[in-house]
Amino acid sequence: MAGDETRIEITQQATRKGPNWVIGLLWFIFVGSWLSALWSIVAWALIVSIVGLPLGLVMLNRMPQITTLRPPLELGNGERPAQPFWLWRTLYFLLVGWWFSFIWMTVAWAFGATLLGIPVAIWMWNRVPRVTTLVRY
């Protein structure tokens, strides 16, 4: 029972300190849309090169921030949310994440190129870290 109370307390303290949604939307329209396309191409090329894999993964984990200025989720004590076991994340990345992230980012960019698809594109860009390596952003 005490664990449930702690979980509720942590959930309520989780915050994102960043610009409001209007600034994020304007950033996406004028900068984030084209910058995220370039960023994802470079990140994905680094991932495929194996040598650049660590830098490419860091870049993909920063995709929500590059696209919409959305900062990572922080718990009240300054920590980030717990991540899935590293072995599962590694296996997922090797079997699915590396190629599925490319498809995911391409579709997100296509949605972002249309006016009506911008909300879907932002939703997809914010999930790139999860799609690539199961990281909780």
C-alpha positions as CSV (number, residue, x, y, z in Angstrom):
1,M,0.0,0.0,0.0
2,A,2.8,2.4,0.8
3,G,4.4,1.7,-2.6
4,D,1.2,2.8,-4.3
5,E,1.2,6.1,-2.4
6,T,4.9,6.7,-3.4
7,R,4.1,6.0,-7.0
8,I,1.2,8.5,-7.0
9,E,3.4,11.1,-5.3
10,I,6.2,10.6,-7.9
11,T,3.7,10.8,-10.7
12,Q,2.3,14.1,-9.4
13,Q,5.8,15.6,-9.1
14,A,6.9,14.7,-12.6
15,T,7.2,17.9,-14.6
16,R,8.5,19.3,-17.9
17,K,10.0,22.8,-17.5
18,G,10.0,24.1,-21.0
19,P,8.3,26.7,-23.2
20,N,4.5,26.6,-23.6
21,W,2.8,24.9,-26.5
22,V,2.5,28.0,-28.6
23,I,6.3,28.6,-28.6
24,G,6.8,24.9,-29.3
25,L,4.4,25.0,-32.2
26,L,6.0,28.1,-33.7
27,W,9.5,26.5,-33.2
28,F,8.3,23.4,-35.0
29,I,6.8,25.3,-37.9
30,F,9.7,27.7,-38.5
31,V,12.8,25.7,-37.3
32,G,12.0,22.3,-35.9
33,S,10.4,20.8,-39.1
34,W,13.5,21.2,-41.3
35,L,16.1,20.9,-38.4
36,S,14.5,17.6,-37.3
37,A,14.8,16.2,-40.8
38,L,18.5,17.0,-41.0
39,W,19.1,15.9,-37.4
40,S,17.4,12.5,-38.0
41,I,19.3,11.9,-41.2
42,V,22.7,12.6,-39.5
43,A,21.7,10.6,-36.4
44,W,20.5,7.6,-38.4
45,A,23.6,7.6,-40.6
46,L,25.7,7.6,-37.4
47,I,23.8,4.7,-36.0
48,V,24.3,2.6,-39.2
49,S,28.0,3.4,-39.2
50,I,28.4,1.5,-35.9
51,V,31.4,3.7,-35.0
52,G,29.0,6.6,-34.5
53,L,26.3,4.6,-32.8
54,P,26.6,6.2,-29.3
55,L,26.4,9.7,-30.8
56,G,23.6,8.8,-33.1
57,L,21.6,7.4,-30.2
58,V,22.2,10.5,-28.1
59,M,21.0,12.6,-31.0
60,L,17.8,10.5,-31.5
61,N,17.1,10.7,-27.7
62,R,17.2,14.5,-28.1
63,M,14.8,14.5,-31.0
64,P,11.8,15.8,-29.1
65,Q,13.9,18.7,-27.8
66,I,15.2,19.5,-31.3
67,T,11.7,19.3,-32.9
68,T,9.5,21.1,-30.4
69,L,11.8,22.3,-27.6
70,R,10.2,19.7,-25.3
71,P,12.6,19.0,-22.4
72,P,13.1,15.5,-20.9
73,L,10.7,14.5,-18.1
74,E,12.1,15.1,-14.7
75,L,10.8,13.7,-11.4
76,G,10.5,16.1,-8.4
77,N,14.0,15.1,-7.1
78,G,15.8,15.9,-10.4
79,E,16.0,12.2,-11.6
80,R,14.7,10.8,-14.8
81,P,12.1,8.1,-15.0
82,A,13.2,4.5,-14.6
83,Q,14.3,2.8,-17.9
84,P,13.7,-0.7,-19.1
85,F,16.4,-3.3,-18.5
86,W,19.5,-2.5,-20.7
87,L,19.6,-6.0,-22.2
88,W,16.0,-5.7,-23.4
89,R,16.7,-2.2,-24.9
90,T,19.8,-3.5,-26.6
91,L,18.0,-6.5,-28.1
92,Y,15.1,-4.4,-29.2
93,F,17.4,-1.9,-30.9
94,L,19.4,-4.6,-32.7
95,L,16.3,-6.4,-33.9
96,V,13.8,-3.7,-34.5
97,G,14.7,-0.2,-33.3
98,W,17.4,0.7,-35.9
99,W,15.3,0.1,-38.9
100,F,11.9,0.9,-37.4
101,S,13.1,4.3,-36.2
102,F,14.0,5.2,-39.8
103,I,10.5,4.4,-41.0
104,W,9.0,6.2,-38.0
105,M,11.0,9.4,-38.6
106,T,10.2,9.4,-42.4
107,V,6.5,9.1,-41.8
108,A,6.7,11.8,-39.1
109,W,8.4,14.1,-41.4
110,A,5.8,13.4,-44.1
111,F,3.0,14.2,-41.7
112,G,4.9,17.4,-40.7
113,A,5.0,18.5,-44.3
114,T,1.2,18.9,-44.3
115,L,-0.7,21.4,-42.3
116,L,-3.2,18.9,-40.9
117,G,-0.5,16.4,-40.1
118,I,1.5,18.7,-37.8
119,P,-0.1,17.4,-34.6
120,V,0.5,13.8,-35.6
121,A,4.1,14.7,-36.6
122,I,4.8,16.3,-33.2
123,W,3.3,13.3,-31.5
124,M,5.6,11.0,-33.5
125,W,8.7,13.0,-33.1
126,N,8.2,13.0,-29.3
127,R,8.2,9.2,-29.4
128,V,11.4,8.7,-31.5
129,P,13.5,7.8,-28.4
130,R,11.0,5.2,-27.4
131,V,10.7,3.7,-30.9
132,T,14.5,3.5,-31.3
133,T,15.6,2.2,-27.9
134,L,12.6,2.0,-25.6
135,V,14.0,4.9,-23.6
136,R,11.4,6.9,-21.6
137,Y,11.7,10.5,-22.4
